Amino acid sequence: MDTILKDCVLPGFHEPPTNYTYETVQFKRNVIAVWILCHRRFDYNGGSITRSIWGFYNTKTKCYHAPINSSKQGDKVELKDTTPYSAMQLNLNPLMSAFL
């Protein structure tokens, strides 16, 4: 069973957006999974809180990693290149990036 780390403070982490909170869970011995929880109520899940993986934090190397999915960590990312909603990186072509 996963251990929820209530008092885990991640260095320089984002402030949660409105109606969202973060939850940290022990993923591996030296890796913490960071989940983002949406507190809006949706009909499809019976009004429960919706959880999505934000990313992973390695406590040994002090690095953040983007998620591939909720059970597999991906490439290392800089916190400044992430959003409060996800550590996943956008793969934009030059035309798409011109509109951002």
N, C-alpha and C positions, 0 to 999 in steps of 0.2 A: 504494500500500500504506500502511496506517495505521502511524504511528510510536508505539510503546508508550513512554510516559514513565515510566521506572522510579523516578526520584527526584523526581517531581512531588509537592510538598506543597501541599495545598489548605488555606486558612486556616480553622481551627476545625472541621475535618471530623469526622464520626462515627468512633468506633472500630468496626471490623468485628465483626459478631456471631460467635459460635462456629461454626467450620467454614466461614467466609466470609473472603474477602479482597477488596480493591479493586484495580482496574487502571485507569490513565488512558491514554487514547489521543488523539493529536492528531486532532481532527475537522475543524476549519477553522483558518485562520491564527491566530485569537485565541480559539478555542473548544476546550475539552477535553471529551471524552466520558468519563464515569466509569462503569465497568462493575463490577458486583458478581459475584464468582465463588463458586459453591458447590462445596465440595470433597467433598461426599457423593457416593457412587457410585450411579448409577441404571442399571437394565437397558436403558431405552429408548434411551440414547445410548452404549451399550457401555462404561460406566464412566468416560467422559470428564468433565472439569470442565464444569459448566453455567454459562454466562455470560448475564447479563441486564443491560440498560441501567439504571443508577441515575438518571442525569440528565446535565446539561451544566454546565460552568463557563466563563464568559466572562472571560478574563484581562484584557481591556481595561477592562470596566466592573466587574469583581470581583463578578459576580452569578451566582447559580445559576439554572438553568432546569429545569423539569420536562420529561420526554420525552413527545412524542406517540407516537413509535416510535423505533427505534434510529437512524434516519437523519434525524429531524426534531425540533428542539427546540421546546418550547412556551413557556408563560408563565413569567415570572420568579417565583421563590419565595424565601422566607426560609429559611435553613438550619434555624432553630429549629422551623419548621413541617413539616419532613421527618422521615422515619424512617431508620434505618440501612439499610433494605432498598430504599427507593425515594424519589424526590423527587416522585412523583405525588401529587396532592392528592385526598383523599376528598371526594366530592360527596354529602353526607348530608342527608336531610330532617330536620326537627326531631325526629320520632319516633325515627329511627335514631340520631341523635346523643345522645338521652337515655339510650341503653343503653351508651354508651361510657364 
